[in-house]
Structures are given as C-alpha cells and as structure tokens.
C-alpha cells in the first residue's frame, strides 16, 4: 500500500468502515511507515478531540487511539482464525466425501 492510499483510507478506519482485506493492508503499512502512523494519530486526535470537546468530557486521546488500534488488531486475528477454521473444515469435508466415494467404488 502506498502512503497516499493509506491517507485516503484513514477516515474509513476512524469510522470503523473497512473490510478485512483492506484493514490488513492498512495495518501492515501503518506498522512499517512512521509518517503514516503519525498522520493517523493526528487525524484521530483532531476528530476525537472535537467530539469530546462538544461532549464536554474528560479524555485521553492517545489512550483511546491505542485502544482502537488494539481492538482493530484483535478483530483481524479473529477473522484470520475463522478463515483458517473454515479452510480446515472444508478440507476435512472433502476428504470425508472422497473416502465415502472410494468405499462405494472399492
């Protein structure tokens, strides 16, 4: 992913409106590009800071960003585990069907 694409996707990330494939690429780029990580932090701080000022509440924006990034990472891990489990299930199902066919033909 290029920096320009990353920056274009920041609003989708902030609104939690990103598919898993894009999310994975987004996270990978962020983990390797300090400039984009900083841009995400700035945009998050501005958006959330304005929202919290309007609500007139106390807040720790960096802690909130860290929490959101951790939540995002956990969602990706769960998604990957589900994909892997589904792949194993279908492999086992195909193997069982083949064995049944072989039993009837043998």
NORHU-V17556 format. One record per backbone hydrogen bond with DSSP energy under -0.5 kcal/mol. CO is the residue of the C=O (numbers start at 1). NH is the residue of the N-H. Records with the same first field share a line. If there is no record, write none. Layout:
# NORHU-V17556
CO=NH, NH
This chain:
# NORHU-V17556
2=6
3=7
4=8
5=9
6=9, 10
7=10
9=13
10=14
11=15
12=17
13=16
19=23
20=24
21=25
22=26
23=27
24=28
25=29
26=30
27=31
28=32
29=32, 33
32=34
33=37
34=38
35=39
36=40
37=41
38=42
39=43
40=44
41=45
42=46
43=47
44=48
45=49
46=50
47=51
48=52
49=53
50=54
51=55
52=56, 57
60=64
61=65
62=66
63=67
64=68
65=69
66=70
67=71
68=72
69=73
70=74
71=75
72=76
73=77
74=78
75=79
76=80
77=81
78=82
79=83
80=84
81=85
82=86
83=87
84=88
85=89
86=90
87=91
88=92
89=93
90=94
91=95
92=96
93=97
94=98
95=99
96=100
97=101
98=102
99=103
100=104
101=105
102=106
